[in-house]
Structures are given as C-alpha cells and as structure tokens.
Amino acid sequence: MATLLKMAISETLRTPRRRGWSQRRIADELGVRPHQVGAAVELLDGGSTVPFIARYRKERTDSLDEEQLRQLEERLGYRRHLEGEPIPAATRAVFERIEGLD
C-alpha cells in the first residue's frame, strides 16, 4: 500500500511538468493564457463537462466560452494521444467522436 502511494505521489509530481508543454502549446493555439488552459484541464480531468464549466466555473477559467472549451478539449485529447498520456473517459469520447467523422 505504501509503495502504491509513493508511486501515485511521484506520478502526480511529474505530471504537471509533462503536461506543461502541451498546455502552453494549446494556449498559444487558442490565443488564451496558460493558466486558463490549466484550470480547464483540471476541471475536465475531474469529470466536469464543457457546458458545466462554461456556465458555472467561469471564475476558474477566466471566462472561457463554450466554443473555446470544446476546442481545448479536442486539442487536449489529440496532444495526449500523441504523447501517449492516459486520456480521461470524457475526453476519449470526444476524440472518438471526432475520429468517427473522417
């Protein structure tokens, strides 16, 4: 149990460094600030939906609108796919929907 806890803590500490590059890149692509992307990613990873974040968590994302959040979610899924990072279920569903449009 202690070993699993140590591994989880170690992974948690490494994750922001790995994600930092993608989040900055997504922020540049969308023309928003990196902390907005970071807050949105945190909420999406926590299971919040795009409409919920757009309506009820504007203070956390500095008023990202629903379209920006959808683009962010799409690009996040794409970047995580490229980097081999585990993709949360909600983001994976969006990514699969997009792939189905091809």
Residue, then its C-alpha position, 0 to 999 in steps of 0.5 A: m500500500a505504501t509503495l502504491l502511494k509513493m508511486a501515485i505521489s511521484e506520478t502526480l509530481r511529474t505530471p504537471r511538468r509533462r503536461g506543461w508543454s502541451q498546455r502552453r502549446i494549446a494556449d498559444e493555439l487558442g490565443v488564451r493564457p496558460h493558466q486558463v488552459g490549466a484550470a480547464v484541464e483540471l476541471l475536465d480531468g475531474g469529470s466536469t463537462v464543457p457546458f458545466i464549466a462554461r456556465y458555472r466555473k467561469e471564475r476558474t477559467d477566466s471566462l472561457d466560452e463554450e466554443q473555446l472549451r470544446q476546442l481545448e478539449e479536442r486539442l487536449g485529447y489529440r496532444r495526449h494521444l500523441e504523447g501517449e498520456p492516459i486520456p480521461a473517459a470524457t475526453r476519449a469520447v470526444f476524440e472518438r467522436i471526432e475520429g468517427l467523422d473522417 
